[in-house]
């Protein structure tokens, strides 16, 4: 007997945590903080329970941070308010993935502060 289409959905909190922590590659290598979580999400969204929800939250955060950076750069000319925006983006981009990686390890849903739901 042959099994042709076996869709096994497994619970893997470690992979969910790793997906959140790969966003920190921006701080280590300067790139990869968007591409690596995107690849993990697209490859495991149907086989890991909760990966679709966590992956969408990760991509929404990265796109929101990119939008905030694009808005903050011209705002530097307005009394330097863009510098505060860039500092807050750097802090949010560092703290939120760590907090949500801990939540993912505990089996909780992700919650990203000030994230625009693009996906």
N, C-alpha and C positions, 0 to 999 in steps of 0.2 A: 504494500500500500504506500502510496506516495503523497506527501503533503505538498501542495503547490503554493498556496498563498497563506502563509502562517504569519499573522500579525501579532507579534508578542510585544506587549507594552509593559515595560519594567519600571520600577521605581528606583531612581538613581539620584539621590540628593547630592552625591559628590560631584557628578557631572554638572548639575545645576549650579553648585557653588563655583566650580571651575569656570563655567561660562560667565558668571558675574565677575570673577576675579581677572579674567582675561581682558577686561576693559582697562585695567591698569597698565597694559602694555604701552599706552601713550606716554606714561611717565618713565618707563624703563628704556624703551627702544625708540620712541618718537613716532611710531606708527603701529598699526596692527590692533589698536583698541576698538576698531569698528569691524574690521575684516574677520578676525579670528572668532569673536562671538557670533557673527553672522554665519560663518561656516559651521560652527557647532550647532547653532539653532536649526539651520536648514538640513543638516545631516541627521539630527536626532529628534526632530520635532514629532515624528510619528511613532518613534520607538521608546521614548522616555516620557513617563507620566509627568505632566506639568511643564515640559520643555517649551511648548508652544506659548504658554502664558509668560514664562520667564524670558524667553527669547524676544517676544514682542516688547516686553518692558525694557529690555536691554537696548534694543534698536531704537525705541522711542526716546530713551534717555540720550543716546549718542547723537541722534538727529536734533534733539532739543538743545543739547550743549553746543552743537555746531551752529545752530541758529542764534543762540545767545552770543557766541563769539563774533559772528558776522554783524550783529547789531552793536556789540560793544566796541568794536574797532573804530567805526566812525564816531561813536559817542565820546571818544577820547578828546575830540576837539571841543566838546561841550563841558568846559570846566573840569576836564579829567574824569568825568563820571564813568567813562568806559573802562578806566583802570580798575575801579571798584567792581564793575561787571566782570572783567576778566579774572580778578582775584576770586570772586564768588563762584565763577564757573570752574576754576581750578580746584577750589575746596569741595564743591558739590561733586565734581567728577572723580575725586579721590575718596571721599567719605561714603557716598551712596553705594558704590559697588561692594565695599567691604561690609556695610550694614546688611545689604540684601544677600550677600553670600552667606552670612551667618543665618539669616532668615531661611534661605534655601536649604541649608544644612539641617535646620530644625523642621523642615517640611511646611513652612509658612509661605504665603503668597507674597510676591514682591510689592514694594510700595516705593515709588520714586517720587520725591518731592519736586514740584515745579516741572513736571514732564508733560509735554504736549503729546496727546495720543495720535500719532500719525498713522500707525498700523492698527 
